[in-house]
C-alpha cells in the first residue's frame, strides 16, 4: 500500500487548447478512499488515466509511495484498475478470469488458486460461481469478478473508473456499499472516478471536485456539503442541488421574493469592498422551512415586513410536488420574480400544486457568492 501525490500534474491534448487537467495538486493518503467527481469534461477520468500511465503528463509529476512514476510503464506501477466495462474473457471461467493476470506474471498455480479463492471469499462469490462463464452471471456478479481480478494482484493502489455505471439503480446502491466496505476491510489506497455526486458522498473518505480541468475543492463529504468554497461546488454537491438565486443588495441585506434577508457583517464588508450591487444567495432545500399555508400572503406579493427576527418568509406558488414517501420535494416559483426553488417538506403534509405557500429561512442557513467569480463570500 502507498499514498498517491499529484504535483502540478497537467495534460493538454492539443497545442493552444485548454488543459484537460490543469496543474492538479492532490495528496491521497495511504489507505484512503479518494473519489474524483465532476461533470463530463471536468478532467476526472483523464486524471485517473494519468495515474494509470494511460495518458502522458505535459507538466508536473505523479508519485506513488514517494516514487516518481510519471515515466514508468503502466505494468510497472503496481496498480490494478476496474473499468466501467467489466472486460472479462467470455471463454474463460470466473476463476480463470480472476487469476489471469497472475498467470501472466508466472505466479505458481497453487498460489494463484489461493489468491483467487481468498478474493472470492471476500467478495461473497461462492465456489459454484468460480466454474461458470461470464455470460452465466448477473451484472452485479460480473462487477465483483472484475474487482476480484484486481484484488488478487495485491496492488499498492486500486483505480476505479465509473465501475457502477452499467448497473441498474437498485444494484448500484447495493454494490457501492459493498465496494466501500471492501475498501475499508482491505485498507488499499483507492482512487475512484464518478460523475454521480451521491456515489461520491456515500463512498469516499474525501472527495475531490473537479471542473474544467481544475480542482475546485477537496474535503470530506460533510465538509463539502456544509462549507462549499464556491458556487460550483455548492450547486454540484447535494441532491437536490442547492438553490442559487440572484438577490439585489439593500441597506438591510439582500432582497429575495420581496423579503429582506439579513447578511453577516463579513459578507456585507466583502460586497462593499467589491462594490457589488447584487449577490448570488444559496439555500439548501431542507433549510426552506414551510410555513402553514394560511400564514402565507394571500397574493403572490411579499414585503420587507415579512422578514422577521426568526428568519425571512419567502412567498411563492407550488408548481410541482415530487412524492418520495417520507419526504416530498416542492418545486416553487417565488413571488416578485424571485426565481424558482426546490424545498424539502414532510411527505404527508405537503401542499398541492397551485397552492400559495411561504418558506422561512434562517440567515445562518444562507450562503453568499460573488456574482462574477462564484467565490463564496466569508461569513
Secondary structure as UniProt FT lines:
FT   STRAND          4..11
FT   TURN            15..16
FT   STRAND          21..28
FT   TURN            30..31
FT   STRAND          33..37
FT   TURN            40..41
FT   HELIX           44..52
FT   STRAND          59..64
FT   TURN            65..66
FT   STRAND          67..68
FT   TURN            70..71
FT   HELIX           74..76
FT   STRAND          79..82
FT   TURN            90..91
FT   HELIX           94..104
FT   TURN            105..106
FT   HELIX           109..122
FT   TURN            123..124
FT   HELIX           127..130
FT   HELIX           134..136
FT   HELIX           139..151
FT   TURN            152..153
FT   STRAND          157..161
FT   TURN            163..166
FT   HELIX           169..186
FT   STRAND          189..194
FT   HELIX           197..203
FT   STRAND          206..211
FT   TURN            212..213
FT   STRAND          214..219
FT   HELIX           221..226
FT   HELIX           231..236
FT   STRAND          243..249
FT   STRAND          254..256
FT   TURN            257..258
FT   STRAND          259..261
FT   HELIX           265..273
FT   TURN            274..275
FT   STRAND          278..283
FT   HELIX           285..287
FT   STRAND          289..291
FT   HELIX           293..295
FT   HELIX           304..306
FT   STRAND          307..308
FT   TURN            309..310
FT   STRAND          311..323
FT   STRAND          327..334
FT   TURN            336..337
FT   STRAND          340..346
FT   HELIX           347..349
FT   TURN            353..354
FT   STRAND          356..361
FT   HELIX           363..365
FT   STRAND          366..369
FT   TURN            371..373
FT   STRAND          375..376
//
